[in-house]
Amino acid sequence: MDTTRADAKQLTGVPPDWSALVGSWVNSNPSTEYITRVDVSESMRITCHGLTSWGTVPANPYVASGTNTVAGFHARYAFGDIRTELAANEKFGILVIQSYTEFTDGRLGHYSREFFHRPAPGARAQWVNSNPSTQWITGFTLDGGTLHVTAAEEPTDWGTTRATLYMDNLGEPAFHAVYDLGSFSATLAANSNKGLVIIAAFLDFKGTRDNHLCREFYFRQGG
């Protein structure tokens, strides 16, 4: 019996495509108290690292509706008095892992939700888009109030502009900036969360095409 419309769309007779998740994923928050790195193998097994390696366990893959593309997984670890359930999903090059840990020795269970990216080569300190296929902003640097943006399409170098800096109620930094690039203007509203910067870019094409909004994720490379 199907209980949702998505149930009826699911494929049969084809293996799940795990390839998008295979490799190492690093926590975007270098000060994390939880998982620091996750290694995903082609055999649908994961290895988590915290203070030490947790060892390797099988992961149950879950595909996007009507496809065989793995969009997330579930896995379980058990260490004596500690039991941890992991629920993960991937979007735009970010692996989001929710962990639910319970203890049998009387300690209260804890929950975390953290963000992981693939390590990027290079040592220059900058912020890099987690989605290598982006059509918009590929990366940026922010030095004080000076923002420098690079993009995937012309103009690929947006140059520098003044950024207004903010701090949210949790002490996380944010900024706002505006670019006028002739054929279009871009208003950038950015906030940070657990080592990631999230930019909402409002692109005004000045009547030549429909305006566009994109919201993408950036991790720190090098530095």
Secondary structure, 3 states (H helix, E strand, C coil): CCCCHHHHHCCCCCCCECHHHCEEEEECCCCCCCCCEEEECCCCEEEEECCCEEEEEEEEEEECCCCCEEEEEEEEEEECCEEEEEEEEEECCEEEEEEEEEECCCCCCEEEEEEEECCCCCCCCEEEECCCCCCCEEEEEEECCEEEEEECCCCCEEEEEEEEEEECCCCCEEEEEEEECCCCEEEEEEEEECCEEEEEEEEECCCCCCCEEEEEEEEEECC
